[in-house]
Amino acid sequence: MRFSFIHAADLHIDSPLAGLGLKDKAVAERFARAGRRAVEALVKETIASEAAFLIIAGDVFDGDWKDVGTGLFFVRAIGALHRAGIPVYIVKGNHDAESVMSRDLPYPDTVHVFPSNKAATLELEALRVILHGRSFPHRLTGDFVQTYPARRDGWLNIGVLHTSLDGRPGHEGYAPCSVDDLKRFGYDYWALGHIHAAEIVSRDPWIVFPGNLQGRSVRETGAKGAMRVTVEDGRVVEVTPLVLDAARWAHLDIDVGGLDSETDIVARIDAALMEEHGSAENRPVAARITLRGATPLHNRLIARREEFQDELRASGFRIAEDFWIEQLRIRTTAPPSVTTISPDTETLDIDAMLREASADPDFAATRERLIKEIEDKLPKDLRDEFRRTDALASLGEDARALLAGALP
């Protein structure tokens, strides 16, 4: 017997995109709608491929909703699967556990939500498939994974689990366990959720993160979707990524080293934007651009960053209505041979000015306070990265370049 099922996770329906909202509310609204369109694409693909069932390994929602429309949208979406006779198996993840409103959703009887007190087992007798899963309780306990039962011989055993596994950057440590821990259960396939980057962790047995269904920030770049799992004669024989996202995030790292005119820099950036637009296949794109390399224009780029960023946003809109430049970062350097002070201003000692400002107690206190405020607002993984870098030295270099670039 040959059949397939779909493994998805981390739908985060109606997750807010605060970062984009601060920059452009219209763009944020289009990206927010992308999350629902991705769910609709998941349902459509499940039906079109005649999948035997759909697994959602946690975080259908993003905590409590603003209104009941979020829940009704999901019920309506999976109602199409009910009418097609395709069952759905769901474990609630950490974000679902935080949602009070989602606990009493009126799902059709083909939707099965695993309990949270301990792992449960559900059978699909016709396919000889057995699923073991457990939803997150409101408060997670330390014996979470240990409550899963041993495999049942003669069946295809699937474990459904929302977990950080042995840890991944940027993700809290929920239901931690190791690959060896999962292998000891003897299951044929572990349908995992929580980690937003797709990853086939193991093929013997299969241990798989499908990633999230729709990217939510510039830290979640590239194609997003789910996994199609093909089973033949009681064995998993193939796991294929499905691209289902309705909008795309990108981080374009562009080398402008050696370029000495803004026209050349813009041309190189435009080429990268066109390539990204093509790979996104007409999806809305939000792109962060980081410029690197040694260029005589380093100081000028620092001094004109905001203005240059606006010009690049105009370039994005020339390519497509939904091509948004989320942010421009300047990480270039000035070549050693390039002086930062013009002959007309050679009496102005920028380094001395910066040293004098840094020595001022009030200035130093303000600087430390602002850096602490920035650090406190960063997500955990970015906060760790911020601490590892020399923030003061970086700010000093940018201040020096800004002053030099602003000089006539």
Buried (B, 14 or more C-beta within 10 A) or exposed (E): EEBBBBBBBBBBBBBBBEBBBEBBEEBBEBBBBBBBBBBBBBBEBBBEBEBBBBBBBBBBBBBEBEEEEBBEBBBEBBBBBBEBEBBBBBBBBBBBBBBEBBEEBEBEEBBBBBEBEBBBBBEBEEBBBBBBBBBBBEEBEEEBBEEBBEBBEEBBBBBBBBBBBEEBEBBEEBBBBEBEBBBEBEBBBBBBBBBBBBBEBEEEBBBBBBBBBBBBBBBBBBBBBBBBBBBEEEEBEEBEBBBBBBBBBBBBEBBBEEBEEBEBBBEBBBEBBBEBBEEBEEBBBBBBBBBBBBBBBBBBBBBBBEEBBEBBBEBBEEBBEBBBBBBBBBEBBBBEEBEBBEEEEEEEEBEEEBEEEEEEEEEEEEBEEEBEEEEEEEEEEEBEEBEEEEBEEEEBBBBBBBBBBEBE
